[in-house]
Amino acid sequence: MFEVTSSQFLGEVFGSFTLLALGLGVSMNLNLKKSYSEGNRAAISGPLSWGFAVAMAIVVAMPFNSGAHFNPAVTISFATAGLFPWVSVLPYILAQAIGSFLGAIAAWFVYGSQFHATDDSKTLLGVFATNASVRNPLYNFANETLATFFLVFISLVMVTPKVELGGVAGSIGLGANGALINGFLIFTLGMAFGGVTGWSMNPTRDLMPRLVHQLLPIKGKGDSDWGYGVKNAAIAPICGGVLAAGIYLIIKPYLI
């Protein structure tokens, strides 16, 4: 029997929905034709906006007490580190997939006019899913692995109970009070690694919008490029997260 309450399941659904609707909305706003922000290529805009999308998703999810994962790589890694029950992994991933799929649908719907005005297939896929700025199997895979390693490792450190803040034992946590910290974490990772692959770090963040791209009748959309997505936006993040969990288990006794 799955050890996930209906409240936790809904928290992951609504949180993932919020993350994808806001995050993809940012991408569509910056890239689709006839959008007010079309052509805004400031390097800070994408990572900062996605960071705040994550923060808002955490705020939405925390009243449901789900832990605000929104990411199969995070869920699997926390289970590997012994901080999350393995029996709950699959229902969490299902909830994340549902929320991400619906979020991508919502963002696409409101930008319908801009999709009709955009005729570049690379852009039409890029507002949904990640891609490499330069295709190189080694560097692309390594970038997503390393980015997710830092995402998970820093998150694990934040929830370590031994951490003391202002003399009070506790953890930084992934709750509403830590939403801004997590937002800046995503922003920092985007600024550090986004230039290589768009820093997916999250299988459902990439694969569910990629599925939406394939299923929707978008004129001139081209191929959904599943080969790249599965390898670099799904397998690599999981590898990076599990690696972070393994190192965390080794150093955990030394954390104060």
Helices and strands as residue ranges (DSSP letters): H 6-31, H 45-61, G 62-64, H 72-80, G 86-88, H 89-110, H 112-117, H 121-126, H 137-158, E 164-165, E 168-169, G 176-178, H 179-197, H 203-215, H 226-230, I 231-235, H 236-251, G 252-254
